[in-house]
Amino acid sequence: MTTKKQERRIKIKFRIRKKVNGTAECPRMSVFRSNKQIYVQIINDLTGQTLCAASSLGMETMPKIAQAEKVGEIVAQKAKDAGITTVVFDRNGYLYHGRVKAIADAARKGGLKF
């Protein structure tokens, strides 16, 4: 079951990546979600460079949704410090629901435009 699920997510991921590209003016905000942690990177795909990143490492005492909201706020603040105001959101094959949605909402509340 897990291999089918992973294969399905990878197919969805490639379908999304055909349409979503990050540039210097509008970089890509990519989300990776594991069972315990959640990670976000803001990437310029033209140069292959990560402009800023945040993760939930060290926040294990918080509930997972609260971790995701905190990570969204942190990445929004780091992006503002780096001079980034607009991004394209890459959900990386995950459903736009739960922790992925919490990160997106917190980043919007933090000042990023999608």
N, CA, C and O atoms as CSV, one atom per row, in Angstrom:
chain,resi,resn,atom,element,x,y,z
A,1,MET,N,N,0.823,-1.191,0.000
A,1,MET,CA,C,0.000,0.000,0.000
A,1,MET,C,C,0.869,1.258,0.000
A,1,MET,O,O,0.564,2.208,-0.721
A,2,THR,N,N,1.922,1.285,0.775
A,2,THR,CA,C,2.703,2.511,0.846
A,2,THR,C,C,3.414,2.813,-0.470
A,2,THR,O,O,3.540,3.977,-0.849
A,3,THR,N,N,3.880,1.782,-1.169
A,3,THR,CA,C,4.556,2.072,-2.429
A,3,THR,C,C,3.581,2.636,-3.447
A,3,THR,O,O,3.947,3.530,-4.210
A,4,LYS,N,N,2.359,2.146,-3.482
A,4,LYS,CA,C,1.351,2.701,-4.388
A,4,LYS,C,C,1.061,4.151,-4.023
A,4,LYS,O,O,0.919,5.007,-4.896
A,5,LYS,N,N,0.976,4.411,-2.735
A,5,LYS,CA,C,0.687,5.765,-2.271
A,5,LYS,C,C,1.834,6.715,-2.638
A,5,LYS,O,O,1.597,7.845,-3.065
A,6,GLN,N,N,3.069,6.251,-2.469
A,6,GLN,CA,C,4.224,7.075,-2.816
A,6,GLN,C,C,4.300,7.302,-4.323
A,6,GLN,O,O,4.601,8.407,-4.773
A,7,GLU,N,N,4.030,6.263,-5.096
A,7,GLU,CA,C,4.047,6.410,-6.548
A,7,GLU,C,C,2.993,7.405,-7.011
A,7,GLU,O,O,3.241,8.203,-7.915
A,8,ARG,N,N,1.827,7.358,-6.399
A,8,ARG,CA,C,0.744,8.281,-6.739
A,8,ARG,C,C,1.161,9.715,-6.437
A,8,ARG,O,O,0.925,10.614,-7.244
A,9,ARG,N,N,1.792,9.937,-5.259
A,9,ARG,CA,C,2.221,11.279,-4.878
A,9,ARG,C,C,3.297,11.782,-5.832
A,9,ARG,O,O,3.305,12.960,-6.190
A,10,ILE,N,N,4.199,10.909,-6.244
A,10,ILE,CA,C,5.258,11.318,-7.166
A,10,ILE,C,C,4.678,11.715,-8.524
A,10,ILE,O,O,5.143,12.678,-9.133
A,11,LYS,N,N,3.671,10.989,-9.003
A,11,LYS,CA,C,3.010,11.358,-10.258
A,11,LYS,C,C,2.347,12.731,-10.142
A,11,LYS,O,O,2.465,13.568,-11.038
A,12,ILE,N,N,1.654,12.948,-9.034
A,12,ILE,CA,C,1.007,14.244,-8.810
A,12,ILE,C,C,2.058,15.343,-8.728
A,12,ILE,O,O,1.873,16.430,-9.275
A,13,LYS,N,N,3.165,15.055,-8.042
A,13,LYS,CA,C,4.243,16.027,-7.881
A,13,LYS,C,C,4.789,16.464,-9.241
A,13,LYS,O,O,4.973,17.658,-9.477
A,14,PHE,N,N,5.049,15.506,-10.138
A,14,PHE,CA,C,5.566,15.856,-11.457
A,14,PHE,C,C,4.546,16.651,-12.268
A,14,PHE,O,O,4.917,17.550,-13.023
A,15,ARG,N,N,3.275,16.327,-12.116
A,15,ARG,CA,C,2.229,17.065,-12.813
A,15,ARG,C,C,2.190,18.525,-12.340
A,15,ARG,O,O,2.006,19.442,-13.140
A,16,ILE,N,N,2.364,18.721,-11.039
A,16,ILE,CA,C,2.372,20.075,-10.493
A,16,ILE,C,C,3.618,20.829,-10.961
A,16,ILE,O,O,3.536,21.999,-11.334
A,17,ARG,N,N,4.777,20.150,-10.940
A,17,ARG,CA,C,6.039,20.812,-11.264
A,17,ARG,C,C,6.137,21.207,-12.734
A,17,ARG,O,O,6.951,22.061,-13.086
A,18,LYS,N,N,5.311,20.593,-13.608
A,18,LYS,CA,C,5.281,21.026,-15.003
A,18,LYS,C,C,4.737,22.443,-15.105
A,18,LYS,O,O,5.131,23.203,-15.991
A,19,LYS,N,N,3.833,22.798,-14.202
A,19,LYS,CA,C,3.160,24.087,-14.259
A,19,LYS,C,C,3.774,25.128,-13.337
A,19,LYS,O,O,3.727,26.320,-13.639
A,20,VAL,N,N,4.353,24.696,-12.211
A,20,VAL,CA,C,4.833,25.622,-11.179
A,20,VAL,C,C,6.355,25.732,-11.256
A,20,VAL,O,O,7.065,24.751,-11.036
A,21,ASN,N,N,6.848,26.927,-11.569
A,21,ASN,CA,C,8.279,27.198,-11.605
A,21,ASN,C,C,8.559,28.459,-10.815
A,21,ASN,O,O,7.767,29.401,-10.828
A,22,GLY,N,N,9.680,28.472,-10.133
A,22,GLY,CA,C,10.069,29.649,-9.375
A,22,GLY,C,C,11.100,30.462,-10.121
A,22,GLY,O,O,12.023,29.907,-10.718
A,23,THR,N,N,10.950,31.777,-10.090
A,23,THR,CA,C,11.909,32.688,-10.705
A,23,THR,C,C,12.482,33.580,-9.608
A,23,THR,O,O,12.130,33.444,-8.436
A,24,ALA,N,N,13.362,34.486,-9.995
A,24,ALA,CA,C,13.948,35.397,-9.008
A,24,ALA,C,C,12.884,36.352,-8.458
A,24,ALA,O,O,12.914,36.703,-7.278
A,25,GLU,N,N,11.946,36.771,-9.311
A,25,GLU,CA,C,10.904,37.699,-8.868
A,25,GLU,C,C,9.824,36.988,-8.069
A,25,GLU,O,O,9.278,37.546,-7.117
A,26,CYS,N,N,9.518,35.765,-8.453
A,26,CYS,CA,C,8.448,35.000,-7.811
A,26,CYS,C,C,8.933,33.566,-7.573
A,26,CYS,O,O,8.642,32.680,-8.377
A,27,PRO,N,N,9.668,33.326,-6.483
A,27,PRO,CA,C,10.211,31.986,-6.243
A,27,PRO,C,C,9.140,30.989,-5.820
A,27,PRO,O,O,8.005,31.356,-5.516
A,28,ARG,N,N,9.530,29.724,-5.808
A,28,ARG,CA,C,8.623,28.622,-5.467
A,28,ARG,C,C,8.752,28.290,-3.986
A,28,ARG,O,O,9.856,28.138,-3.464
A,29,MET,N,N,7.603,28.180,-3.315
A,29,MET,CA,C,7.574,27.788,-1.906
A,29,MET,C,C,7.180,26.317,-1.846
A,29,MET,O,O,6.020,25.970,-2.066
A,30,SER,N,N,8.151,25.453,-1.547
A,30,SER,CA,C,7.953,24.014,-1.567
A,30,SER,C,C,7.790,23.475,-0.150
A,30,SER,O,O,8.535,23.851,0.755
A,31,VAL,N,N,6.806,22.589,0.036
A,31,VAL,CA,C,6.505,22.001,1.334
A,31,VAL,C,C,6.841,20.519,1.299
A,31,VAL,O,O,6.464,19.814,0.363
A,32,PHE,N,N,7.552,20.045,2.323
A,32,PHE,CA,C,7.764,18.605,2.504
A,32,PHE,C,C,7.207,18.223,3.864
A,32,PHE,O,O,7.514,18.849,4.878
A,33,ARG,N,N,6.392,17.195,3.866
A,33,ARG,CA,C,5.712,16.771,5.087
A,33,ARG,C,C,6.087,15.320,5.373
A,33,ARG,O,O,5.859,14.437,4.546
A,34,SER,N,N,6.663,15.082,6.548
A,34,SER,CA,C,6.903,13.715,6.987
A,34,SER,C,C,5.900,13.405,8.102
A,34,SER,O,O,5.052,14.237,8.425
A,35,ASN,N,N,5.997,12.223,8.681
A,35,ASN,CA,C,5.055,11.878,9.742
A,35,ASN,C,C,5.248,12.742,10.981
A,35,ASN,O,O,4.280,13.050,11.676
A,36,LYS,N,N,6.483,13.133,11.264
A,36,LYS,CA,C,6.758,13.873,12.495
A,36,LYS,C,C,7.078,15.344,12.273
A,36,LYS,O,O,6.787,16.164,13.143
A,37,GLN,N,N,7.661,15.701,11.146
A,37,GLN,CA,C,8.129,17.060,10.916
A,37,GLN,C,C,7.517,17.629,9.648
A,37,GLN,O,O,6.901,16.916,8.856
A,38,ILE,N,N,7.704,18.944,9.473
A,38,ILE,CA,C,7.294,19.606,8.236
A,38,ILE,C,C,8.367,20.639,7.886
A,38,ILE,O,O,8.878,21.340,8.760
A,39,TYR,N,N,8.694,20.721,6.616
A,39,TYR,CA,C,9.785,21.567,6.144
A,39,TYR,C,C,9.270,22.436,4.993
A,39,TYR,O,O,8.438,22.002,4.196
A,40,VAL,N,N,9.781,23.670,4.921
A,40,VAL,CA,C,9.412,24.590,3.843
A,40,VAL,C,C,10.682,25.221,3.300
A,40,VAL,O,O,11.565,25.610,4.065
A,41,GLN,N,N,10.774,25.323,1.973
A,41,GLN,CA,C,11.879,26.013,1.320
A,41,GLN,C,C,11.318,26.996,0.305
A,41,GLN,O,O,10.298,26.730,-0.331
A,42,ILE,N,N,11.978,28.114,0.159
A,42,ILE,CA,C,11.661,29.052,-0.912
A,42,ILE,C,C,12.826,28.987,-1.891
A,42,ILE,O,O,13.967,29.286,-1.539
A,43,ILE,N,N,12.519,28.587,-3.138
A,43,ILE,CA,C,13.537,28.188,-4.099
A,43,ILE,C,C,13.438,29.020,-5.378
A,43,ILE,O,O,12.345,29.261,-5.890
A,44,ASN,N,N,14.587,29.451,-5.883
A,44,ASN,CA,C,14.688,30.051,-7.205
A,44,ASN,C,C,15.094,28.930,-8.157
A,44,ASN,O,O,16.237,28.474,-8.116
A,45,ASP,N,N,14.184,28.483,-9.005
A,45,ASP,CA,C,14.445,27.340,-9.876
A,45,ASP,C,C,15.385,27.671,-11.031
A,45,ASP,O,O,15.990,26.764,-11.600
A,46,LEU,N,N,15.520,28.927,-11.385
A,46,LEU,CA,C,16.416,29.280,-12.486
A,46,LEU,C,C,17.873,29.038,-12.109
A,46,LEU,O,O,18.671,28.604,-12.940
A,47,THR,N,N,18.219,29.320,-10.855
A,47,THR,CA,C,19.589,29.098,-10.390
A,47,THR,C,C,19.709,27.837,-9.535
A,47,THR,O,O,20.821,27.398,-9.242
A,48,GLY,N,N,18.585,27.252,-9.133
A,48,GLY,CA,C,18.617,26.072,-8.283
A,48,GLY,C,C,19.046,26.386,-6.866
A,48,GLY,O,O,19.650,25.549,-6.194
A,49,GLN,N,N,18.738,27.584,-6.410
A,49,GLN,CA,C,19.220,28.063,-5.122
A,49,GLN,C,C,18.068,28.180,-4.126
A,49,GLN,O,O,16.998,28.687,-4.463
A,50,THR,N,N,18.294,27.708,-2.902
A,50,THR,CA,C,17.319,27.877,-1.827
A,50,THR,C,C,17.544,29.249,-1.211
A,50,THR,O,O,18.632,29.541,-0.715
A,51,LEU,N,N,16.522,30.087,-1.242
A,51,LEU,CA,C,16.653,31.450,-0.742
A,51,LEU,C,C,16.439,31.525,0.761
A,51,LEU,O,O,17.135,32.273,1.449
A,52,CYS,N,N,15.488,30.762,1.275
A,52,CYS,CA,C,15.294,30.656,2.721
A,52,CYS,C,C,14.508,29.391,3.015
A,52,CYS,O,O,13.837,28.843,2.141
A,53,ALA,N,N,14.601,28.931,4.262
A,53,ALA,CA,C,13.967,27.676,4.641
A,53,ALA,C,C,13.580,27.726,6.114
A,53,ALA,O,O,14.123,28.513,6.889
A,54,ALA,N,N,12.627,26.867,6.484
A,54,ALA,CA,C,12.210,26.729,7.880
A,54,ALA,C,C,11.711,25.308,8.084
A,54,ALA,O,O,11.265,24.652,7.143
A,55,SER,N,N,11.793,24.840,9.326
A,55,SER,CA,C,11.309,23.494,9.627
A,55,SER,C,C,10.773,23.455,11.051
A,55,SER,O,O,10.950,24.392,11.829
A,56,SER,N,N,10.115,22.346,11.370
A,56,SER,CA,C,9.525,22.182,12.689
A,56,SER,C,C,10.444,21.424,13.638
A,56,SER,O,O,9.994,20.955,14.684
A,57,LEU,N,N,11.702,21.298,13.299
A,57,LEU,CA,C,12.646,20.617,14.186
A,57,LEU,C,C,12.763,21.384,15.501
A,57,LEU,O,O,12.971,22.598,15.503
A,58,GLY,N,N,12.630,20.684,16.596
A,58,GLY,CA,C,12.689,21.313,17.910
A,58,GLY,C,C,11.342,21.747,18.449
A,58,GLY,O,O,11.273,22.325,19.534
A,59,MET,N,N,10.270,21.482,17.719
A,59,MET,CA,C,8.923,21.871,18.155
A,59,MET,C,C,8.065,20.652,18.461
A,59,MET,O,O,6.846,20.706,18.298
A,60,GLU,N,N,8.671,19.554,18.901
A,60,GLU,CA,C,7.945,18.296,19.062
A,60,GLU,C,C,6.869,18.349,20.143
A,60,GLU,O,O,5.960,17.519,20.140
A,61,THR,N,N,6.954,19.308,21.069
A,61,THR,CA,C,5.960,19.372,22.145
A,61,THR,C,C,4.646,19.990,21.687
A,61,THR,O,O,3.625,19.837,22.358
A,62,MET,N,N,4.659,20.682,20.560
A,62,MET,CA,C,3.453,21.334,20.048
A,62,MET,C,C,2.649,20.348,19.207
A,62,MET,O,O,3.219,19.402,18.665
A,63,PRO,N,N,1.329,20.551,19.087
A,63,PRO,CA,C,0.543,19.752,18.132
A,63,PRO,C,C,1.007,20.036,16.698
A,63,PRO,O,O,1.586,21.087,16.422
A,64,LYS,N,N,0.750,19.095,15.799
A,64,LYS,CA,C,1.294,19.197,14.444
A,64,LYS,C,C,0.751,20.393,13.670
A,64,LYS,O,O,1.491,21.024,12.916
A,65,ILE,N,N,-0.529,20.715,13.846
A,65,ILE,CA,C,-1.105,21.872,13.142
A,65,ILE,C,C,-0.468,23.157,13.654
A,65,ILE,O,O,-0.181,24.064,12.873
A,66,ALA,N,N,-0.248,23.237,14.956
A,66,ALA,CA,C,0.407,24.415,15.524
A,66,ALA,C,C,1.846,24.532,15.043
A,66,ALA,O,O,2.340,25.635,14.810
A,67,GLN,N,N,2.522,23.388,14.895
A,67,GLN,CA,C,3.881,23.400,14.340
A,67,GLN,C,C,3.862,23.980,12.931
A,67,GLN,O,O,4.693,24.822,12.590
A,68,ALA,N,N,2.915,23.529,12.117
A,68,ALA,CA,C,2.828,23.987,10.735
A,68,ALA,C,C,2.561,25.492,10.677
A,68,ALA,O,O,3.154,26.194,9.858
A,69,GLU,N,N,1.678,25.987,11.535
A,69,GLU,CA,C,1.390,27.419,11.555
A,69,GLU,C,C,2.629,28.214,11.940
A,69,GLU,O,O,2.909,29.258,11.350
A,70,LYS,N,N,3.367,27.726,12.924
A,70,LYS,CA,C,4.586,28.410,13.369
A,70,LYS,C,C,5.632,28.421,12.258
A,70,LYS,O,O,6.295,29.435,12.040
A,71,VAL,N,N,5.782,27.303,11.556
A,71,VAL,CA,C,6.740,27.223,10.445
A,71,VAL,C,C,6.329,28.190,9.333
A,71,VAL,O,O,7.188,28.839,8.735
A,72,GLY,N,N,5.031,28.297,9.048
A,72,GLY,CA,C,4.552,29.247,8.053
A,72,GLY,C,C,4.876,30.687,8.426
A,72,GLY,O,O,5.264,31.480,7.568
A,73,GLU,N,N,4.718,31.032,9.709
A,73,GLU,CA,C,5.054,32.377,10.168
A,73,GLU,C,C,6.557,32.638,10.051
A,73,GLU,O,O,6.982,33.714,9.630
A,74,ILE,N,N,7.357,31.627,10.434
A,74,ILE,CA,C,8.820,31.778,10.386
A,74,ILE,C,C,9.304,31.984,8.955
A,74,ILE,O,O,10.126,32.863,8.694
A,75,VAL,N,N,8.791,31.166,8.019
A,75,VAL,CA,C,9.243,31.287,6.637
A,75,VAL,C,C,8.770,32.605,6.021
A,75,VAL,O,O,9.472,33.180,5.189
A,76,ALA,N,N,7.607,33.083,6.411
A,76,ALA,CA,C,7.138,34.374,5.908
A,76,ALA,C,C,8.045,35.501,6.399
A,76,ALA,O,O,8.366,36.418,5.643
A,77,GLN,N,N,8.454,35.430,7.659
A,77,GLN,CA,C,9.344,36.455,8.208
A,77,GLN,C,C,10.713,36.411,7.533
A,77,GLN,O,O,11.276,37.455,7.201
A,78,LYS,N,N,11.255,35.198,7.326
A,78,LYS,CA,C,12.551,35.073,6.650
A,78,LYS,C,C,12.468,35.577,5.216
A,78,LYS,O,O,13.407,36.201,4.722
A,79,ALA,N,N,11.348,35.310,4.542
A,79,ALA,CA,C,11.177,35.768,3.166
A,79,ALA,C,C,11.104,37.292,3.116
A,79,ALA,O,O,11.689,37.913,2.228
A,80,LYS,N,N,10.395,37.890,4.054
A,80,LYS,CA,C,10.316,39.348,4.085
A,80,LYS,C,C,11.686,39.955,4.339
A,80,LYS,O,O,12.029,40.982,3.752
A,81,ASP,N,N,12.475,39.326,5.212
A,81,ASP,CA,C,13.828,39.810,5.478
A,81,ASP,C,C,14.721,39.693,4.238
A,81,ASP,O,O,15.623,40.506,4.040
A,82,ALA,N,N,14.464,38.669,3.400
A,82,ALA,CA,C,15.234,38.478,2.175
A,82,ALA,C,C,14.694,39.315,1.016
A,82,ALA,O,O,15.274,39.301,-0.070
A,83,GLY,N,N,13.600,40.040,1.226
A,83,GLY,CA,C,13.036,40.895,0.190
A,83,GLY,C,C,12.074,40.183,-0.742
A,83,GLY,O,O,11.837,40.647,-1.857
A,84,ILE,N,N,11.521,39.072,-0.306
A,84,ILE,CA,C,10.583,38.300,-1.128
A,84,ILE,C,C,9.166,38.612,-0.661
A,84,ILE,O,O,8.861,38.494,0.525
A,85,THR,N,N,8.297,39.012,-1.596
A,85,THR,CA,C,6.912,39.319,-1.228
A,85,THR,C,C,5.912,38.368,-1.868
A,85,THR,O,O,4.870,38.079,-1.280
A,86,THR,N,N,6.220,37.872,-3.082
A,86,THR,CA,C,5.296,36.962,-3.767
A,86,THR,C,C,5.996,35.638,-4.043
A,86,THR,O,O,7.182,35.607,-4.370
A,87,VAL,N,N,5.251,34.549,-3.907
A,87,VAL,CA,C,5.757,33.208,-4.185
A,87,VAL,C,C,4.680,32.418,-4.907
A,87,VAL,O,O,3.508,32.792,-4.897
A,88,VAL,N,N,5.089,31.317,-5.537
A,88,VAL,CA,C,4.134,30.335,-6.035
A,88,VAL,C,C,4.199,29.144,-5.088
A,88,VAL,O,O,5.285,28.735,-4.676
A,89,PHE,N,N,3.050,28.590,-4.745
A,89,PHE,CA,C,2.971,27.545,-3.731
A,89,PHE,C,C,3.048,26.177,-4.393
A,89,PHE,O,O,2.274,25.869,-5.299
A,90,ASP,N,N,3.992,25.360,-3.931
A,90,ASP,CA,C,4.165,23.996,-4.420
A,90,ASP,C,C,3.826,23.057,-3.274
A,90,ASP,O,O,4.597,22.923,-2.325
A,91,ARG,N,N,2.670,22.408,-3.363
A,91,ARG,CA,C,2.242,21.509,-2.288
A,91,ARG,C,C,2.916,20.162,-2.366
A,91,ARG,O,O,2.702,19.309,-1.505
A,92,ASN,N,N,3.739,19.954,-3.397
A,92,ASN,CA,C,4.626,18.801,-3.505
A,92,ASN,C,C,3.881,17.476,-3.561
A,92,ASN,O,O,4.395,16.464,-3.082
A,93,GLY,N,N,2.693,17.458,-4.128
A,93,GLY,CA,C,1.935,16.226,-4.272
A,93,GLY,C,C,1.025,15.906,-3.102
A,93,GLY,O,O,0.254,14.948,-3.168
A,94,TYR,N,N,1.095,16.685,-2.031
A,94,TYR,CA,C,0.232,16.456,-0.872
A,94,TYR,C,C,-1.100,17.166,-1.090
A,94,TYR,O,O,-1.180,18.138,-1.840
A,95,LEU,N,N,-2.138,16.673,-0.432
A,95,LEU,CA,C,-3.434,17.332,-0.509
A,95,LEU,C,C,-3.372,18.680,0.193
A,95,LEU,O,O,-2.697,18.828,1.212
A,96,TYR,N,N,-4.072,19.653,-0.352
A,96,TYR,CA,C,-4.125,20.980,0.272
A,96,TYR,C,C,-5.129,20.906,1.417
A,96,TYR,O,O,-6.285,21.311,1.288
A,97,HIS,N,N,-4.652,20.374,2.538
A,97,HIS,CA,C,-5.530,20.073,3.657
A,97,HIS,C,C,-4.652,19.886,4.882
A,97,HIS,O,O,-3.515,19.433,4.759
A,98,GLY,N,N,-5.144,20.218,6.032
A,98,GLY,CA,C,-4.413,19.952,7.274
A,98,GLY,C,C,-3.175,20.806,7.423
A,98,GLY,O,O,-3.248,22.035,7.382
A,99,ARG,N,N,-2.023,20.145,7.599
A,99,ARG,CA,C,-0.776,20.869,7.861
A,99,ARG,C,C,-0.310,21.690,6.670
A,99,ARG,O,O,0.254,22.769,6.850
A,100,VAL,N,N,-0.536,21.197,5.448
A,100,VAL,CA,C,-0.125,21.937,4.252
A,100,VAL,C,C,-0.928,23.235,4.146
A,100,VAL,O,O,-0.375,24.291,3.837
A,101,LYS,N,N,-2.214,23.150,4.399
A,101,LYS,CA,C,-3.065,24.339,4.371
A,101,LYS,C,C,-2.710,25.296,5.501
A,101,LYS,O,O,-2.746,26.512,5.318
A,102,ALA,N,N,-2.365,24.751,6.675
A,102,ALA,CA,C,-1.996,25.596,7.813
A,102,ALA,C,C,-0.742,26.403,7.511
A,102,ALA,O,O,-0.650,27.570,7.892
A,103,ILE,N,N,0.225,25.794,6.832
A,103,ILE,CA,C,1.441,26.529,6.447
A,103,ILE,C,C,1.095,27.648,5.475
A,103,ILE,O,O,1.569,28.774,5.627
A,104,ALA,N,N,0.273,27.344,4.482
A,104,ALA,CA,C,-0.080,28.347,3.473
A,104,ALA,C,C,-0.833,29.516,4.109
A,104,ALA,O,O,-0.542,30.675,3.814
A,105,ASP,N,N,-1.793,29.218,4.976
A,105,ASP,CA,C,-2.564,30.283,5.620
A,105,ASP,C,C,-1.689,31.147,6.517
A,105,ASP,O,O,-1.828,32.370,6.530
A,106,ALA,N,N,-0.780,30.513,7.273
A,106,ALA,CA,C,0.105,31.271,8.158
A,106,ALA,C,C,1.075,32.135,7.364
A,106,ALA,O,O,1.394,33.250,7.776
A,107,ALA,N,N,1.553,31.623,6.216
A,107,ALA,CA,C,2.459,32.415,5.374
A,107,ALA,C,C,1.721,33.607,4.772
A,107,ALA,O,O,2.280,34.699,4.668
A,108,ARG,N,N,0.461,33.397,4.374
A,108,ARG,CA,C,-0.341,34.527,3.865
A,108,ARG,C,C,-0.548,35.566,4.953
A,108,ARG,O,O,-0.441,36.769,4.713
A,109,LYS,N,N,-0.848,35.083,6.155
A,109,LYS,CA,C,-1.060,35.996,7.278
A,109,LYS,C,C,0.228,36.736,7.626
A,109,LYS,O,O,0.191,37.870,8.104
A,110,GLY,N,N,1.371,36.086,7.382
A,110,GLY,CA,C,2.667,36.701,7.630
A,110,GLY,C,C,3.087,37.713,6.578
A,110,GLY,O,O,4.087,38.406,6.763
A,111,GLY,N,N,2.349,37.817,5.477
A,111,GLY,CA,C,2.621,38.843,4.488
A,111,GLY,C,C,3.025,38.350,3.109
A,111,GLY,O,O,3.244,39.165,2.213
A,112,LEU,N,N,3.131,37.028,2.912
A,112,LEU,CA,C,3.457,36.523,1.576
A,112,LEU,C,C,2.216,36.490,0.697
A,112,LEU,O,O,1.114,36.214,1.171
A,113,LYS,N,N,2.405,36.775,-0.586
A,113,LYS,CA,C,1.298,36.709,-1.541
A,113,LYS,C,C,1.528,35.513,-2.450
A,113,LYS,O,O,2.637,35.298,-2.940
A,114,PHE,N,N,0.466,34.730,-2.674
A,114,PHE,CA,C,0.559,33.545,-3.532
A,114,PHE,C,C,-0.071,33.867,-4.864
A,114,PHE,O,O,-0.108,33.015,-5.752
